[in-house]
Amino acid sequence: MTRYAHVVGWGSYAPPQVLTNADLERMVDTSDEWIRTRTGICERRLAGEGETTVSMSLQAARRALEVAGLRPAQLDLIIISTVTPDHAFPATACLVQDALGASHAAAFDLSAGCSGFIYGLSIAAHLLSAGAYQTALVVGAETLSRITDWSDRATAVLFGDGAGAVVLEVGENEGGVLSTLLGADGSGGDLLRLPAGGSKAPPSHRTVAERQHFIQMKGREVFRFAVKKLPEITREVVERAGLSLGDVSLLIPHQANQRIIDAAVRTLDLPPGTVYTNLERYGNTSSASIPIALSEAAEAGRIHPGDLVVCAGFGAGLTWGAAAIRWSRPHPAPPPRWLQFLRRMRYPLAAARSALRRLLRWLTSLGVRDYLDGEKR
Ligand code: COA
């Protein structure tokens, strides 16, 4: 039997706090007009106090599971793509696994810059098709505001926070993720980077004084790379699926810059209306940008069962990736309130179970469990 990895759930989360171009005019030497014409961005969302990559991933994941109609315990695998994890370790995916109560899922993070979500989708789809798993949750989530230098106008205007997620499930019907393509060129690693905080330059007074814990970017060179790569990978992934550009129902590109997207559309000669953009509202949310756009497009009825959706991204590394997906399901109507309430109750229960596990671990460390086990015998 051929196994197809279908996208059966989708969801996104954008924090409520909005930072407009007018706000940025008050922070750095820039203008609304410059930002709009050079990037297409009007506003972006920022994580509030207490919000992190884990908390935003969780919101997006819960919505995706809701759409999929799956319980967290039915998940076999969780992949979270991020360059802004809560910690270097444990992995963001493990903390999300615990908070969801996805007790049977393997979980790991991956770092592939703004292409990360496509990397995660590709890995998950291949594992499902190969028979390793039945279901997978793939999340792209970023809290870029915490590594943005708010005094650097070249980068401060570009980035935002958020999370997007999809649930994949194996099916026998032909469709789902038809083809993927991944690539990298580390010779361009210096074009977009976070210089310090890793093993090469651990945090120190010097790295802080030199502002090395913030994004550094050679914008013009990244722009040139992206303008070339985006149409190239879009064309190639469609060909790998044995289809042509005329079959594409919707292109969901990485939401970095409207000029990059416009150039790709021109090169590919795609008809108007074939591209989904939302970067005017969110800016560049790195790994989160494609799954947020994908979820929004599906919720807005821009994607229908049978449609060919192509996602294509590029970013730090340098990396790139694309996926051609035959869409399987319509966006479902919201379930009745009582069912929503019951489903929401899963998460406090998951938190209680997690607390119990911690308690048992603590008791074990005190030797109490050994004593109790001895009593039982
Ligand atoms: N406001 C006003 N002026 C700004 C500015 C800002 N926020 N940022 C840069 N400028 C100025 C520059 O200082 C420069 O001034 P100068 O000509 O006096 O030296 C001028 O605008 C042009 O700068 P340049 O860097 O050539 O602009 P650009 O047209 O290349 O646009 C980016 C800059 C960053 C918008 C563009 O290069 C880009 O989008 N690159 C790709 C970035 C990206 O997508 N990164 C993520 C990849 S995942």
Residues whose N, C-alpha, C, O or C-beta is under 5 A from the ligand:
A	BS01	COA	D29 T30 S31 W34 R38 T39 C114 R153 A154 V157 G219 R220 V222 F223 A256 N257 F314 G315 A316
